[in-house]
Amino acid sequence: MKSAPTRTLVALSLAAWAGVASSQLTMENINKNVVAAEYAVRGRLLDRAGELERELAAGNPNKLPFDQIVHCNIGNPQALGQKPLTFVREVLGAVVNPALLADKRVPISKEARERAKQYLDAVSFGSVGAYTESQGISLVRDEVAEFIDARDGTSNADPQDIFLTDGTRNS
């Protein structure tokens, strides 16, 4: 069962796409097709892709007009040739293994080291393995709110209205 969103949505690009003059979207003025949209990472399309992959693996390349399947439904940019984002990986590596921060031989940029230290200072017991607030780490929610305000030219994104999850399936 889907629950109806109750918070105000803010997005200039979405507002332009939805034909809304104001930069602030609400459930009353947003295009109803946007509200009804669903993001499915499973379903008929993925099932069919699996069938086609099995056909390719069975050695019938001439039967199909292609020789590989690229899954684009699950947000996998590396499958399309995008290089991994080094900064994100450096920060993630350092917060998961803080000992890396102490070793200057480890090739982590100064910026990534500083960000990792900020995150470790913001979590319980200096460990990302510890439980966080139910909504997510407050420092990260503050950063998300600042990003939304900068992106949308507003100053009303409230970190208390932001909920961080580990993906669409668990949110």
C-alpha positions in Angstrom: 0.0 0.0 0.0 1.4 3.4 -1.0 1.0 6.3 1.4 0.4 9.7 0.0 3.3 12.2 0.5 2.4 15.0 2.8 5.5 17.3 2.7 6.1 20.1 0.2 8.4 19.2 -2.6 10.9 21.8 -3.9 12.4 21.4 -7.3 12.9 24.0 -10.0 13.7 21.6 -12.8 10.7 19.4 -11.9 8.5 22.5 -11.7 9.5 23.5 -15.2 8.8 20.0 -16.5 5.5 19.9 -14.8 4.4 23.3 -16.1 4.3 25.0 -12.7 5.2 28.7 -12.7 6.3 28.7 -9.1 9.5 27.0 -7.9 7.6 25.5 -5.0 5.7 22.4 -5.7 2.9 21.1 -3.5 0.7 18.0 -3.8 -2.0 20.4 -5.1 0.0 21.9 -8.0 2.3 19.1 -9.1 1.4 17.2 -12.3 -0.7 14.2 -11.3 1.5 12.0 -13.5 4.5 12.8 -11.3 2.6 11.9 -8.2 1.4 8.6 -9.8 4.9 7.7 -11.1 6.5 4.6 -9.7 10.1 3.5 -9.7 10.3 -0.2 -10.0 13.6 -2.0 -9.9 11.8 -5.3 -10.4 9.1 -6.4 -12.7 8.4 -7.5 -16.3 11.2 -5.5 -17.8 13.9 -7.0 -15.6 12.4 -10.4 -16.0 12.6 -10.1 -19.8 16.2 -8.9 -19.6 17.0 -12.0 -17.6 15.4 -14.2 -20.2 17.4 -12.5 -23.0 20.6 -12.8 -21.0 20.0 -16.6 -20.6 19.4 -16.8 -24.4 22.7 -15.0 -25.0 24.5 -17.2 -22.6 23.1 -20.3 -24.3 25.2 -19.4 -27.3 22.5 -18.1 -29.7 24.0 -14.7 -30.6 22.6 -14.8 -34.1 19.1 -15.1 -32.9 19.1 -11.7 -31.2 20.2 -8.4 -32.8 22.5 -7.6 -29.9 25.1 -9.4 -27.9 24.7 -7.9 -24.4 22.2 -6.5 -21.9 23.0 -3.3 -20.0 20.7 -2.9 -17.0 19.8 0.8 -16.8 16.8 0.3 -14.4 18.8 0.2 -11.2 21.0 3.3 -11.3 24.2 1.6 -12.3 26.3 4.3 -14.1 29.4 2.3 -14.2 27.6 -0.2 -16.5 27.3 2.6 -19.0 31.0 3.6 -18.7 30.9 6.3 -16.1 34.1 6.3 -14.1 33.6 5.9 -10.3 33.6 9.2 -8.3 36.9 9.2 -6.5 36.0 11.7 -3.8 33.0 9.6 -2.7 35.0 6.4 -2.6 37.8 8.1 -0.6 35.4 9.4 2.0 33.5 6.2 2.2 36.7 4.2 2.6 38.0 6.5 5.3 34.8 6.5 7.4 34.5 2.7 7.2 38.2 2.3 8.1 39.3 5.3 10.0 42.9 3.9 10.3 43.4 5.0 6.7 43.2 8.7 7.9 46.2 8.2 10.1 48.4 6.8 7.3 49.7 9.6 5.1 50.9 7.1 2.6 47.2 6.2 1.7 46.3 8.2 -1.4 43.3 10.1 0.0 42.8 13.8 -1.0 43.0 16.5 1.7 39.3 17.3 1.0 38.2 13.7 1.4 40.2 13.3 4.7 38.5 16.5 6.1 35.0 15.3 5.1 35.6 11.9 6.5 36.8 13.4 9.8 33.6 15.6 10.0 31.4 12.6 9.4 33.2 10.5 12.0 33.0 13.3 14.5 29.2 13.5 13.8 28.4 9.8 14.5 28.1 8.0 17.8 31.4 6.5 19.1 33.2 7.8 15.9 32.0 4.8 14.0 29.7 4.5 11.1 28.9 1.0 12.3 27.0 2.5 15.3 23.3 3.3 15.2 22.4 6.7 13.9 19.3 8.9 14.5 16.3 7.3 12.8 16.2 10.0 10.1 20.0 9.6 9.4 23.1 11.5 10.5 22.1 15.1 11.3 25.3 16.5 9.7 24.4 14.8 6.4 20.8 16.0 6.7 22.0 19.5 7.2 24.2 19.2 4.1 21.2 17.9 2.1 19.1 20.8 3.2 21.9 23.3 2.2 22.1 21.6 -1.2 18.4 21.8 -1.8 18.4 25.5 -0.8 21.3 26.3 -3.1 19.9 24.3 -6.0 16.4 25.8 -5.7 17.3 29.3 -4.6 15.4 29.0 -1.4 16.2 29.1 2.3 13.5 26.9 3.7 14.7 23.3 3.4 14.4 21.9 6.9 16.8 19.0 7.9 14.0 17.7 10.2 12.0 17.0 7.0 14.8 15.0 5.5 14.9 11.2 5.9 18.1 9.4 4.7 17.7 5.8 3.7 19.9 3.1 2.1 17.9 3.0 -1.1 14.5 3.0 -2.7 13.5 -0.4 -1.6 13.7 0.3 2.1 12.5 3.9 2.2 
